[in-house]
Amino acid sequence: MKTQRHAAILRVIRRQKVSSQEHLRALLRTEGFDVTQATLSRDIRELGLAKVPGPDGAAHYASPPDGTAAIRPHLEQLLPTTLVSLDAVGPLVVLRTPAGAAQSLGVAIDQAGWTDVIGTIAGDDTVLVITRGTRACRAVQTRFRTLAGLP
């Protein structure tokens, strides 16, 4: 649902100038998405939208100029399909994925904002997750297993 809502937000702001969250909420309702102000604020932040001045001086929402606003699957969607295996040592968790899937999984982990995770490093088929310590590592490992449906 979140991915579809993000797509709708991008469609709306590309189609017309939207100057306020309340206006965007009303336009989203016509697209079939009834969202709270808090949810919309979070969506705007996650998509990297910003208010920019138009030629007439009035500000409106726009995608980042470098085109980085992208609809990315969320961690809960990616883990069941991309996590092949995981192992941990100390504060580190190593996740194995099919070839080419590690980058998107690393981004999803970073965007999830887990407080126990300091950051990730992703290659082609491996993601290194750095946690805040061994206790945090165990908790993160358990969450990964649960979300991925692994024993």
N, C-alpha and C positions, 0 to 999 in steps of 0.2 A: 504494500500500500504506500509506503514511504517513497519508494522509487517512482511509482506512478504520480504521486503528488509532486515530487521534484520535477518530473517531466512536465507536468501541467504548469508549474510556476515558470519554468523556462519558456514554455510556449507562450504564456500570457505576456511576460515582459518583453519578449521579442516581437510580439504582435502589436503591442501598444505601449504608450508611456504610462507607467504606474507610479504615482507620486507618494503614496502612503501605504502602510500595512493594511489599514482598514479598507482601502480601495482594492488592494490585492486580495484580501479575504473575500470581498464581495464578488470579485471576478472568479475566484476559485470555486465559490459556491455554485456559480453558473456552470462550472466544469464538473460539478458533482463532488467537490471536496469541501466539507464544512470543518474548518480547523480553528483551533483557539489561537489567540494572539501569541501565547508562549510557544506553541508548536510552529507557527509561522516565523517567529523570530529565529528559532533554532534552524529551521529550513533555510532561511536567508543566509545565516552564518555558514551553514554546511555547504551551501552552493557557492559561497564566496561572492554574493551579490553586494553591490555598493550603490549608494545614491550618487548620481553624477549630474552636473548642471547641463540642461539642454540649451539650444540656441536662444531660447526665450528667457533663459535665466532660471527657469523652474527646474527643480531637481526631480529625478526619477530613478527607479531601480534599473541597473544594467548588469550584465555578466561581466566578469573581469576582462580587461582588454586583451589579455593574452590567451583568452579562450579556455581557461582552466576550469570553468564551471562544467562539470561533467556529472552525469548520473552514474554513480558507482553502486554496485551491490553492497549491502551491508554485511557485517561479519556473520550474523545469524544466517544469512543466505549463502555465503561463500563456504563456511567451514564444512558443512555436510558434503559438499561436492568437491572440495579441493584438498582437504586434509587427508593425506595418505598415512602419515605416522607422526608421532611426536616423542621427544625424549628430553630429559632435563638434567642439568647438573649445576649445583650452586644456584646462582640467581639467573641462569640462562635456560631458555626453552628453545629447542630446535624443532621447527615444523617442516615436514617434507610434503611437497605438493607435486602434481603432475608438471611436466616441463611447461614453462611459461606462465604459471599461475601464482608464483611467489610474490611478484610485485603487487598485484591487486589484493592479495591477502594481507600483505604488509601495510598497505594503505588503509584497508578496512580495520585492521587492528589499531593503527594510529588514530583513526577517526572515532573509534569506539570510546576513546577517552578513559580507559580503565586506569584508576589511580595506582594500581600495583605495577603497571607497565611504564617503564621509563622511555622506551623507544624500540624500534625495530630496524633491522638491516635485512634487505631482501635481495636474493640473487634470482636465478632462473627457476629453480625448483626447491629452494630452501629459504626459510625465514628464520632469522635469529631474533628472538624476543628477549630483551633485557628487562628484568624485573627488579624490584626494590630490595630483594633479599631472598633467602631460601624459603622462608614462610610464604612470602608473596608468590614465589615461583610455584610452590605446591598449589596454592589457590588458583593461580592462572592456569596451570596445567589441568586442574579439575574442571575449570570453566570451559577450556578448549574441548576437552573430552565430552562434556555434557552437550555443548552446542553442536559438536560434530556427530553426536550419537555413537561415540566409541565407548567400548567397555573400560 
